[in-house]
Amino acid sequence: MFGKTISYAIQGIDATKIVVEADVKGGLFKFSIVGLPSNSVKESRDRVSSAIKNSGYNFKSYNYTVNLAPADIKKDGVALDLPTALALLKGTNQIKSEKLEDYAFIGELSLDGYLRPVKGVLSIAVAAWKDGMKGLILPEKNAQEAAVIDELNVFPVKTLGQAIAFLEGREEIAPMKVDKDLLFSRLNNSPVDLFDVKGQFHVKRALEVACAGGHNILMIGPPGSGKTMMARRISTILPDLTLEEALETTKIHSVAGYTSLRSGGLVLDRPFRSPHHTISDVALIGGGSYPKPGEVSLSHNGVLFLDELPEFKKSVLEVLRQPLEDEVVTISRASQSLEFPAKFMLVASMNPCPCGYYGSEIEGHSCSCSMMSIKRYRSRISGPLLDRIDIHVEVPSVKYEELSSLPTGEKSADIRIRVNKARQIQLDRFKGLEIFSNSQMNPKQIRKYCILDDDSKTLLKLAMEKKGLSARAYERILKVARTIADLDNSENIKTNHISEAVQYRNLDKKFWED
């Protein structure tokens, strides 16, 4: 006797179609699963058999063989429980339905036959829609996430018995629908605001420029100057997520198991990830025997914040170089090579020295570090990594007068309006080029979109010579100046835009080569 169902397995952040074949023969009891299953898939034998029995169906002592095709792809996770159970029941003629191959099935079975939610549902829903499946039958708690794919019928079920009743026509289940417009109307309700930060107006301006152009930024200042506080408010001024970005971001978070039912299954805000400095290479970049996305991919379309940058292991910082340059992480194994998207904005902070008070003007906080220890501390950050950070900004200590006064300045919502306008200008400029921000321009595009008049050229040349700026700073200044011009709604880059951009590279000589 033979039964067959359709399911999906996650490969990277995409889903691959899996055909679950069940062969049932007489003889001594045996239950084997073949087709490169992981341990979690092999353990489904006990879950499936108990769920079938406790749902009121027979599970006799036959010889059961379950094949997961294609057999040369590794399968991991628990999403194959439901399709395996249905294939076995079809193979033993306990399901009176010919619809099994019209639908895709996913879900983890509990021992009593109830369905538990699984990871990677959005990727599976996209794949099922592309493959022309009639519908996707899945656990009730996963339904909202899958239902954001309007073209796919998503049928939520609570138990194995309910799934069988639906397939046999004994129970009607309405397809789940999600109002995406309503979901996006709940955006921008963050409890924090840049208005809370007292003083530091030039740093807040630098953050605005960074968010508008997608530029990486490094904040350098003593402890207590507000670096972390401002970094954690960056998400309040980032440009709004588009639907395409939200879907792409949700796929990554769904595979990692981080999607929230409170947002209807969609990631609606740009991610903000802040890993501890003890993080390993694999946790940051992604990987494992069954590769999973790391922090750089979980930051896709958002922010990766590295607090106390020199405290991270040098090997960890060096693996950042490829995703910062290519906006993708490639995980290679003997049997496969997977890519995870990693288009993120790097925000980093650090002290000027090990004790944190080098150059501090606050009385009672003098630096106790030797010049050798300061140089050793700063050398933990390599030149190639610094080369990929567009903006370096100094964050001085806040004086008592500013701390004791009421907050002043603009609210995040007002800054975000300007950021959104500047980002839209860039989207229009780079339409059809697969570029979404000024920070992504290559040298050819810089020459095309960053044309300077004679006064601007003279100013930039003077800055390069007088301030001892490195050659690598040249393109960074032009990219940042282009963003400043966009914020100013100016078609051309002017001298004041170049002047401000140069200020964000002042630390090139003064700080790193002291």
Secondary structure, DSSP 8 states (H G I E B T S, - for coil): -EEEEEEEEEETTEEEEEEEEEEEESSS-EEEEESSB-HHHHTHHHHHHHHHHHTT----S-EEEEEEESTTS-B-SSTTHHHHHHHHHHHTT----S-GGGEEE--EE-TTSBEE--S-HHHHHHHHHHTT-SEEEEEGGGHHHHTTSTTS-EEEESBHHHHHHHHTTSS--------HHHHHTT----S--GGGS-S-HHHHHHHHHHHHHT--EEEE--TTSSHHHHHTTGGGTS----HHHHHHHHHHHHHHT---GGGTTS--S--EE---TT--HHHHHEETTTTEE-HHHHTTTSEEEESSGGGS-HHHHHTTHHHHHHSEEEEE-SS-EEEEE---EEEEEE-SSSSS-TT--STT------HHHHHHHHTTS-HHHHTT--EEEE-----HHHHHS---S--HHHHHHHHHHHHHHHHHHTTTTT--SGGG--HHHHHHH--B-HHHHHHHHHHHHHTT--THHHHHHHHHHHHHHHHTT-SSB-HHHHHHHHHTTTHHHHTTT-
